[in-house]
Amino acid sequence: MIDLYYWPTPNGHKVTLFLHEAKIEYQMHPVNISAGAQFAPDFLKIAPNNRIPAIVDRAPVDAGAPISVFESGAILLYLADKTGQFVPQAPRARAQCLEWLFWQMGGLGPMAGQNHHFVQYAPERIAYAMDRYVNETARLYGVLNKHLSDGRDYIVGDQYTISDMAIYPWIVPHKRQQQVLSDFPALESWFERVAVRPATQAAYAVGQSVSSNPVVNEASKAILFGQNARTVK
């Protein structure tokens, strides 16, 4: 049994994508980040960075005490290694899978996140910041489109992996990121292949059942965007 601490954000969706693809039983624990639930002491014991998602594996492979994991990329890799699914075992394919997993974690996610912030939520419309992050998001879309342009179905050839699961939720809000998918035809085809997978549809249905309200609203901005070192203390 996996305990999943979750809210329907791009990073949250990554983990439900895996759990539904792998058909792993899990217990959902919604963490309403718009209301500040990520600062609850019990949650911080699992996720010290006060971010979702996080998991607790109550049946780890060593048969020892439960293992908690935070950070969405670490969770995907942990689950893939535990189950032997959705991460290649061959060294070259595994290296490629991890390259793109970390590309998402270090590039697409942070850049698209800043895109969302300055285009959608910043109290001042700062043209330089908006152009900077919209253009960098477009560059990253171009990098992925080029990689997919050799006819492959998924990030690692014909094998669907955790790299696809990590990247897909960050392409879903492409319109909010001021991106036009038809400008990136290979990426668009990949996106459509992932979207129709039954597990993808099931994972996003779970998200809708947890909350269909916007994560960011006027009341939640101070919670989501007002953190500093004092928050940690």
Summary of the structure (lengths in Angstrom):
residues: 233
radius of gyration: 17.7
end to end distance: 32.1
largest distance: 53.8
contacts: 709
relative contact order: 0.16
helix: 58%
strand: 9%
